[in-house]
Amino acid sequence: MPSLLLGTLCMSELAHKKILHFLNSILLSLTAIGVLFLGSHNNAAAGTPEYVDYLKIVQEERAWAGLTSKTLRVGDVIWSYSEGGSKDKPTVLLIHGLASSRDTWNDIAQSLTPYYHVIIPDLPSAGSTQVPANFDLSVPNVTEQLRRFIEAAHIQDNLNIAGHSLGGTIAMFYASQYPFDTKSLFLMSTGGIFKSTNTNYLRNPIYLKQLLITQKGDLDFVMKKVMFNPPFTARVIKDEQEKLFIAKSQDTAKIINQIDALNRLYTPSTFTTMLKNIEAPTMILWGEQDQIVNADVANELKSVLKRP
């Protein structure tokens, strides 16, 4: 059982592989390629009332996953995050993707919290994390701010990190800058500057603005783009989700501008140089039909990273 995977914070090579494969076995149960939706909502059926308290549903789901909502002020950032599991067990940090929030990980966290110490932050300008109006949302700065959060939460040693989409990009930057603090790395459908890029969204990230949800009806279009087989979600739930995406659309547009700036700051060669600083054993997981970050990137990462 997973409780036997990691006996101490000083993990062996076998233990590195086991925690990555454990995360992999959980993630393979998801069909989401881009935005991950809360799995429990898929069970909503006929008879759902016309109005639901969506935030209350999310809070109940966190509790079901064994998570507690917390806040931590570090400098100018008031971090909102979920925490679960025992602090004397190995820590797993889960980083969400673009236009997402910590709650996309709740289903996975429910399987992890009995065996690991789980931390899931809302990134700056996402979810409930608060930042000043002029906050620098560039990937390098968000990575640095994440490091400050990690230090303030006292979880910097022997940290296992999983990142999806933009969260995977941030995870790579973090593992490159803090190679000996990062115990293991899990990358799923991760963005970046790659030689094998063949989608418009990677070649020119401004195209990501086509996936912004700014008005009613946009969510259905986006789901078909970012998921190979979108799960059923009751309309009343989907409407509430859509409202949250619309409310965050301007912040998401700012983040997309920063992803575009990153593409001008790095070339595939310089990005590869950064990746070669990563020391952690790394699990790579992709969707073959991914329309945003083509699956060829997984093989490129495998050829570049030291311990894939």
LUMPAGU-568430 format. One record per residue (C-alpha): chain; residue in one letter; x, y, z. Coordinates in Angstrom, 2 decimals. Layout:
unit, code, east, north, up
A, A, X, Y, Z
...
END
This chain:
unit, code, east, north, up
A, M, 0.00, 0.00, 0.00
A, P, 1.12, 3.61, -0.53
A, S, 1.74, 4.05, 3.20
A, L, 4.78, 1.82, 2.78
A, L, 6.22, 3.77, -0.14
A, L, 8.15, 6.39, 1.78
A, G, 9.40, 5.57, 5.24
A, T, 11.51, 8.65, 5.84
A, L, 12.18, 12.05, 4.31
A, C, 15.60, 10.69, 3.26
A, M, 14.16, 8.69, 0.32
A, S, 16.04, 6.05, -1.62
A, E, 16.06, 5.94, -5.42
A, L, 13.41, 3.21, -5.30
A, A, 11.23, 5.39, -3.11
A, H, 11.58, 8.27, -5.59
A, K, 10.22, 6.05, -8.31
A, K, 7.42, 4.71, -6.13
A, I, 6.01, 8.09, -5.21
A, L, 6.07, 9.12, -8.87
A, H, 4.37, 5.92, -9.96
A, F, 1.81, 6.28, -7.17
A, L, 0.93, 9.77, -8.41
A, N, 0.88, 8.43, -11.95
A, S, -1.59, 5.67, -11.07
A, I, -3.94, 8.28, -9.64
A, L, -3.59, 10.74, -12.51
A, L, -4.22, 8.10, -15.15
A, S, -7.78, 7.87, -13.88
A, L, -8.44, 11.37, -15.21
A, T, -9.56, 12.06, -18.77
A, A, -8.86, 15.79, -18.56
A, I, -6.01, 16.96, -20.79
A, G, -6.26, 20.72, -20.23
A, V, -8.46, 22.10, -17.47
A, L, -9.28, 19.49, -14.81
A, F, -12.79, 19.66, -13.39
A, L, -13.95, 18.52, -10.00
A, G, -14.83, 14.88, -10.41
A, S, -17.57, 14.75, -7.85
A, H, -19.57, 17.27, -9.85
A, N, -19.84, 14.74, -12.67
A, N, -22.27, 12.75, -10.55
A, A, -24.85, 15.53, -10.61
A, A, -27.98, 14.21, -12.26
A, A, -31.52, 15.14, -13.17
A, G, -33.39, 16.97, -10.47
A, T, -30.54, 19.36, -9.65
A, P, -32.02, 22.64, -8.38
A, E, -31.77, 25.76, -10.53
A, Y, -29.40, 27.38, -8.02
A, V, -26.56, 25.74, -6.14
A, D, -24.08, 27.21, -3.68
A, Y, -21.04, 26.25, -5.73
A, L, -18.50, 27.54, -3.23
A, K, -20.12, 25.44, -0.52
A, I, -19.83, 22.39, -2.77
A, V, -16.12, 23.11, -3.24
A, Q, -15.63, 23.51, 0.51
A, E, -17.34, 20.19, 1.14
A, E, -15.19, 18.54, -1.49
A, R, -12.02, 19.83, 0.18
A, A, -13.20, 18.36, 3.47
A, W, -13.98, 15.04, 1.74
A, A, -10.41, 15.06, 0.37
A, G, -9.02, 15.51, 3.88
A, L, -8.00, 19.11, 3.19
A, T, -8.24, 22.24, 5.31
A, S, -8.32, 25.73, 3.77
A, K, -5.65, 28.09, 5.07
A, T, -4.11, 31.48, 4.32
A, L, -0.52, 32.68, 4.70
A, R, 0.74, 36.19, 4.07
A, V, 4.23, 36.32, 2.57
A, G, 5.33, 39.81, 1.51
A, D, 2.69, 41.29, -0.80
A, V, 0.95, 37.97, -1.43
A, I, -1.85, 36.56, 0.70
A, W, -1.73, 32.89, -0.26
A, S, -4.82, 30.71, -0.09
A, Y, -4.01, 27.03, 0.02
A, S, -5.27, 23.62, 1.02
A, E, -3.38, 21.38, 3.40
A, G, -3.98, 17.79, 4.42
A, G, -2.27, 14.70, 5.75
A, S, 0.23, 14.35, 8.56
A, K, 3.18, 16.77, 8.67
A, D, 5.52, 13.96, 9.67
A, K, 5.01, 12.29, 6.28
A, P, 6.68, 13.23, 2.97
A, T, 5.34, 16.47, 1.52
A, V, 3.74, 16.66, -1.93
A, L, 3.17, 20.10, -3.48
A, L, 0.53, 20.18, -6.24
A, I, 0.59, 23.14, -8.67
A, H, -2.45, 23.88, -10.83
A, G, -2.47, 25.13, -14.41
A, L, -3.61, 28.17, -16.37
A, A, -7.10, 29.52, -15.55
A, S, -7.39, 26.92, -12.83
A, S, -7.19, 26.71, -9.04
A, R, -6.13, 24.42, -6.22
A, D, -9.51, 22.67, -6.34
A, T, -8.70, 20.89, -9.60
A, W, -6.50, 18.60, -7.46
A, N, -9.14, 17.66, -4.86
A, D, -9.92, 14.20, -6.27
A, I, -6.22, 13.35, -6.36
A, A, -5.63, 14.82, -2.91
A, Q, -8.29, 12.50, -1.49
A, S, -6.07, 9.56, -2.47
A, L, -2.89, 11.22, -1.19
A, T, -3.80, 12.70, 2.19
A, P, -3.90, 9.36, 4.05
A, Y, -0.26, 8.74, 3.14
A, Y, 1.38, 12.12, 2.50
A, H, 1.49, 15.71, 3.71
A, V, -0.27, 17.55, 0.86
A, I, -0.02, 21.28, 0.10
A, I, -2.02, 22.83, -2.77
A, P, -1.75, 26.61, -3.25
A, D, -3.78, 28.92, -5.42
A, L, -1.16, 30.63, -7.56
A, P, -1.02, 34.46, -7.53
A, S, -4.14, 35.93, -9.22
A, A, -5.78, 32.48, -9.28
A, G, -8.43, 31.12, -6.96
A, S, -8.51, 33.09, -3.71
A, T, -4.84, 34.14, -3.51
A, Q, -4.62, 37.94, -3.33
A, V, -1.93, 40.14, -4.90
A, P, -1.55, 43.90, -5.52
A, A, -2.96, 45.29, -8.77
A, N, 0.52, 45.83, -10.23
A, F, 1.88, 42.41, -9.23
A, D, 4.48, 40.86, -11.57
A, L, 2.85, 37.68, -12.92
A, S, 5.87, 36.56, -14.94
A, V, 6.79, 32.90, -14.58
A, P, 10.21, 33.67, -13.02
A, N, 8.65, 35.97, -10.40
A, V, 5.77, 33.60, -9.60
A, T, 8.38, 30.85, -9.15
A, E, 10.32, 33.09, -6.73
A, Q, 7.13, 33.98, -4.84
A, L, 6.28, 30.28, -4.63
A, R, 9.69, 29.64, -3.09
A, R, 8.99, 32.28, -0.43
A, F, 5.65, 30.63, 0.31
A, I, 7.33, 27.22, 0.56
A, E, 9.92, 28.58, 2.98
A, A, 7.28, 30.33, 5.08
A, A, 5.33, 27.06, 5.24
A, H, 8.57, 25.24, 6.24
A, I, 8.25, 22.57, 3.54
A, Q, 11.35, 23.37, 1.45
A, D, 13.30, 20.24, 2.35
A, N, 12.73, 16.96, 0.49
A, L, 9.84, 18.39, -1.48
A, N, 7.96, 16.29, -4.05
A, I, 6.32, 18.51, -6.70
A, A, 3.60, 17.77, -9.26
A, G, 2.62, 20.37, -11.87
A, H, -0.02, 20.46, -14.59
A, S, -0.01, 22.80, -17.60
A, L, 1.44, 26.17, -16.51
A, G, 1.92, 24.61, -13.08
A, G, 4.34, 22.19, -14.71
A, T, 6.29, 25.09, -16.22
A, I, 6.60, 26.68, -12.78
A, A, 7.57, 23.31, -11.29
A, M, 10.41, 22.97, -13.82
A, F, 11.71, 26.45, -13.08
A, Y, 11.54, 25.72, -9.35
A, A, 13.30, 22.34, -9.64
A, S, 15.99, 23.96, -11.80
A, Q, 16.65, 26.76, -9.32
A, Y, 16.42, 24.54, -6.22
A, P, 17.67, 21.17, -7.49
A, F, 18.77, 19.78, -4.15
A, D, 15.57, 20.73, -2.33
A, T, 13.40, 18.98, -4.94
A, K, 13.10, 15.26, -4.21
A, S, 10.92, 14.29, -7.16
A, L, 9.05, 15.95, -10.00
A, F, 5.84, 15.06, -11.82
A, L, 5.06, 16.87, -15.10
A, M, 1.69, 16.53, -16.83
A, S, 0.91, 18.27, -20.15
A, T, 3.45, 20.93, -19.28
A, G, 3.98, 24.17, -21.19
A, G, 7.36, 25.62, -22.11
A, I, 9.63, 26.58, -25.01
A, F, 10.34, 23.37, -26.89
A, K, 11.90, 22.38, -30.21
A, S, 9.11, 19.88, -30.92
A, T, 6.31, 22.44, -30.58
A, N, 3.66, 22.06, -33.29
A, T, 0.53, 23.73, -31.93
A, N, -0.36, 27.38, -32.38
A, Y, -0.82, 27.69, -28.62
A, L, 2.87, 26.90, -28.04
A, R, 4.27, 28.68, -31.08
A, N, 2.40, 31.86, -30.20
A, P, 0.90, 31.81, -26.69
A, I, -1.34, 34.78, -27.52
A, Y, -3.54, 32.15, -29.21
A, L, -4.33, 30.96, -25.68
A, K, -6.63, 33.97, -25.44
A, Q, -8.97, 32.06, -27.75
A, L, -9.56, 29.83, -24.72
A, L, -10.53, 32.66, -22.39
A, I, -13.99, 32.27, -20.94
A, T, -15.44, 35.78, -21.08
A, Q, -19.14, 35.19, -21.72
A, K, -21.85, 32.61, -21.28
A, G, -21.40, 29.66, -23.63
A, D, -17.60, 29.89, -23.87
A, L, -17.03, 27.03, -21.46
A, D, -18.54, 24.42, -23.78
A, F, -16.17, 25.47, -26.59
A, V, -13.14, 25.42, -24.29
A, M, -13.97, 22.00, -22.84
A, K, -13.97, 20.50, -26.33
A, K, -10.53, 22.03, -26.95
A, V, -8.84, 21.03, -23.72
A, M, -10.45, 17.64, -23.16
A, F, -10.46, 14.64, -25.48
A, N, -13.61, 13.25, -23.86
A, P, -15.29, 15.91, -21.69
A, P, -17.09, 14.43, -18.68
A, F, -20.74, 15.05, -18.01
A, T, -21.32, 18.09, -15.83
A, A, -24.85, 19.16, -14.86
A, R, -25.78, 22.45, -16.50
A, V, -26.47, 24.19, -13.19
A, I, -22.95, 23.28, -11.99
A, K, -21.36, 24.24, -15.30
A, D, -23.08, 27.63, -15.19
A, E, -21.54, 28.34, -11.78
A, Q, -18.11, 27.21, -12.98
A, E, -18.44, 29.45, -16.01
A, K, -19.21, 32.47, -13.82
A, L, -15.99, 31.92, -11.89
A, F, -13.96, 31.64, -15.11
A, I, -15.54, 34.86, -16.44
A, A, -14.76, 36.69, -13.19
A, K, -11.09, 35.66, -13.50
A, S, -10.76, 36.18, -17.28
A, Q, -8.87, 39.51, -17.06
A, D, -6.33, 38.02, -14.65
A, T, -5.98, 35.00, -16.92
A, A, -5.34, 37.30, -19.90
A, K, -2.51, 38.98, -17.94
A, I, -0.94, 35.59, -17.24
A, I, -1.17, 34.67, -20.94
A, N, 0.70, 37.90, -21.74
A, Q, 3.45, 36.76, -19.38
A, I, 3.60, 33.32, -21.03
A, D, 4.07, 35.15, -24.34
A, A, 6.84, 37.25, -22.76
A, L, 8.55, 34.04, -21.58
A, N, 8.59, 32.83, -25.19
A, R, 10.52, 35.96, -26.13
A, L, 12.87, 35.66, -23.16
A, Y, 13.87, 32.04, -23.88
A, T, 14.71, 30.09, -27.00
A, P, 14.35, 26.29, -27.15
A, S, 18.12, 26.05, -26.63
A, T, 18.26, 28.29, -23.57
A, F, 15.15, 26.62, -22.15
A, T, 16.86, 23.24, -22.54
A, T, 19.88, 24.59, -20.69
A, M, 17.60, 25.51, -17.80
A, L, 16.03, 22.05, -17.78
A, K, 19.42, 20.37, -17.53
A, N, 19.84, 21.88, -14.06
A, I, 17.01, 19.67, -12.76
A, E, 18.40, 16.84, -10.63
A, A, 15.14, 15.26, -9.43
A, P, 13.78, 11.98, -10.82
A, T, 10.89, 13.04, -13.03
A, M, 7.68, 11.36, -14.14
A, I, 6.27, 12.64, -17.44
A, L, 2.61, 12.10, -18.33
A, W, 0.82, 13.33, -21.45
A, G, -2.40, 12.91, -23.37
A, E, -1.80, 11.64, -26.89
A, Q, -4.63, 13.81, -28.26
A, D, -3.55, 16.98, -26.43
A, Q, -4.42, 19.94, -28.69
A, I, -2.67, 22.56, -26.55
A, V, 0.75, 21.02, -25.79
A, N, 1.44, 18.28, -28.32
A, A, 2.56, 14.92, -26.95
A, D, 5.91, 15.10, -28.80
A, V, 7.02, 17.41, -26.00
A, A, 6.96, 14.46, -23.60
A, N, 9.67, 12.69, -25.64
A, E, 11.70, 15.90, -25.86
A, L, 11.58, 16.26, -22.07
A, K, 12.58, 12.62, -21.70
A, S, 15.64, 13.22, -23.90
A, V, 16.70, 16.38, -22.02
A, L, 16.09, 15.67, -18.33
A, K, 18.74, 13.85, -16.32
A, R, 16.47, 11.33, -14.59
A, P, 13.21, 10.98, -16.54
END
